[in-house]
Amino acid sequence: MRAYVTIIVGRAGQGKWTTLAGGDLVHGVSARARFWHRYLPLADETRRGCLFVIGCGFASVPARHPYPPTQHPSDHHFTWRQGRVLDEFQLVYITRGGGWFESRATGRRRVRAGDVISLYPGVWHRDMPAPSIGWDEYRLAFAGREAAELMAEHNFRPQRPLRRPSETRSLVDVYEKILDELRTERHGGGPLLAAWAMEAMARVATEETRRALAGEQIAEAVLRARPLMAERLKHDLDMRELARELHVGHSWFRKKFRETTGFSPPNTIFNCESTAPASFFERPRCPPGRLPRGWA
C-alpha cells in the first residue's frame, strides 16, 4: 500500500492534493478541522508477521463539519450512507464529543467521549460524530496472523464493539507514541509499532476491568459505611478513621460517598432527621447539628 499522509493546510473549499517526496500525499481542507493520518506501505514479508500496524491517525472534527474530514485510500474511505468493510482490525478512541456506530453484528449504538470502538475484518460498519458536537478520534489499524487471537484474549468481539476504559491519559499516550513514530519515519520501527498496538489492546481491557472493579468497591464501601455511621452518630464520628477501617482513602471516600448517595457525609449527618437521610440510615433519630471530627 502507498504511504499516505493528511495534514491540515488551508480553508474549506481550497483544499487540493499535493504529491511530496516519497509518495506521501498532503490534502488541504477546512481550517476548522485538524487531522493527520498515515497508512504504511506493507511488504509481503511484513504481512506474514504475527502482528503489524497498517496505519494510525488523529482527527478533531468540529460540529457541522463533513465526516470523514478528508479522503482516505480507496480501501479505507467510507461514508455514512455506504459504510465499509475492512480487511484489518481497528481501535478507534473517541476522546471528545459523541455520535453513532452501527454494524451488521450490533445495529446502531450511541458513542460517547471515552468509548473505544473496535472494528473487525469482514464486518460491515459505519460511524460518525453527531453534527451538533463533532468528536475527536484516534484510529489505529493493525492485522497479522495473531491479531485475532490477541483481540479475543482481551475479550474484543464484533458483538461488543464499544469498550470504556477508566483511565484515559495512558491510552492517549500509546496512540501518540505510534503517531510520533510514523511522523519521524525512522527505519526499523515495525516491532515497536506492533508492541504498542498490543499495549493499546491491553490498556483498553485492563482499564475497563479496573472501572468495573472500582464501581464494585465504591458500592461496597458506601454500603458498609451506612450502618457504621448510624451506630456512631451518638459519639464523635471520625470519618478519617472510618475510611481507614473500610480500607479506602479519606478523600476518595468523601467524594464517592457524595457521588453514590447524592449527599456529602456532613450534610447527611446535619440533616439526618429529615426524610431522605433518615431512610438512608434507617434510624429515626440522631443528635442534630453535630459535625464529626475530620470534616471541619
Secondary structure, 3 states (H helix, E strand, C coil): CCCEEECCCCCCCCCCEEECHHHCEEECCCCCCEEEEEECCCCHHHHCCCCEEEEEEEEEECCCCCCCCCCCCCCCCCCCCCCECECCEEEEEEEEEEEEEEECCCEEEEEECCCEEEECECCCEEEEECCCCCEEEEEEEEECCCHHHHHHHCCCECCECEECCCCCHHHHHHHHHHHHHHHHCCCCCHHHHHHHHHHHHHHHHHHHHHHHHHHHHHHHHHHHHHHHHHHHCCCCCCHHHHHHHCCCCHHHHHHHHHHHHCCCHHHHHHCCCCHHHHHHHCCCCCCCCCCCCCCC
